[in-house]
């Protein structure tokens, strides 16, 4: 009985450690570095940046990931910023890919490293409404590569325009599906509007 | 935009120019210039005006076209006017989404007063999973203004938010989450805000107290 109790206590202690790691460890790797002001911003480079974030996971309110192609903390409870896992959420990924500033009145180009933990001031609805100096609403029919489709609750960027009615969308979708490129029909979905970033240089 | 929509800001600018409230104690007036009511059971408690109205065009210039069809024109809306903030809260037709029009100055200069932001949150059994933080707006003195939803606990009649030198009290109305605002504890670098929130019953007895750490998300 004494041995059983000792093992039970040890088991509870270990399970507690695991929980703490899952909720607090990844953001400890993240930085608060200043962004690098850039004079250029091409759609090719934006594709590369978002493509590199694939498989790195999803974190509600997040914006920090590495490049090991693994979500360090998948399947956290949804809509919990306190889980501090790896990855951006939909608007955080868009903000960093579009090289935006945390000041909504600045429309310059700011490069954020992957491990820089920043989400930006915009949620999906703000992007949809074209809030902020760098953002604007575009017609869905003319939305092109690395423009985006946004609803009140989600945003994804056009990675490749498809010939079959939909698009290949790069997006941070959810805890269980992570960040990846998916075939989506947002272009024909009335809940979604087109959004663009001013200032592409190529 | 009607002149009545501009009145709260015109009055607010006049008060600011007169140096009405510099953050040293409980303010005497609300954003629209009316005298601030005080709630004596809570020390330095200032009541933000709150009333339930028909939406009836009040969200014009705020609600996106994509959302207009989903919201009844006569939906009950909660209008709140605080010391530095103004908001409108309402739900869609099936009660699955709650909207907030947040008042203030849009630093990007794209939206005109009174509304600078539209926020929406999905409800799960009447409760939000996330406070839907908004840090885009600025108050009339140019300070960052953070808006967030608070879900009232059972029995709560007032939601108090610690401000600089006073507690701003928001009445729980129409069974909707309470849209509160503060200029205190806003971290624009991290797109976060920490609000000191206390909920009270009708007599001012404290029910729960804690920090609401909110982040822009989704």
Interface residues (C-beta under 8 A of the other chain):
Chain A: X32 X60 X61 X78 X79 X80 X81 X82 X89 X90 X91 X92 X102 X103 X104 X105 X117 X118 X119 X120 X121 X122 X123 X124 X125 X126 X128 X129 X130 X131 X132 X133 X151 X152 X153 X154 X190 X191 X193
Chain B: X64 X66 X67 X97 X106 X107 X108 X109 X110 X111 X117 X118 X119 X120 X122 X129 X130 X132 X135 X136 X188 X189 X190 X191 X213 X214 X215 X216 X217 X218
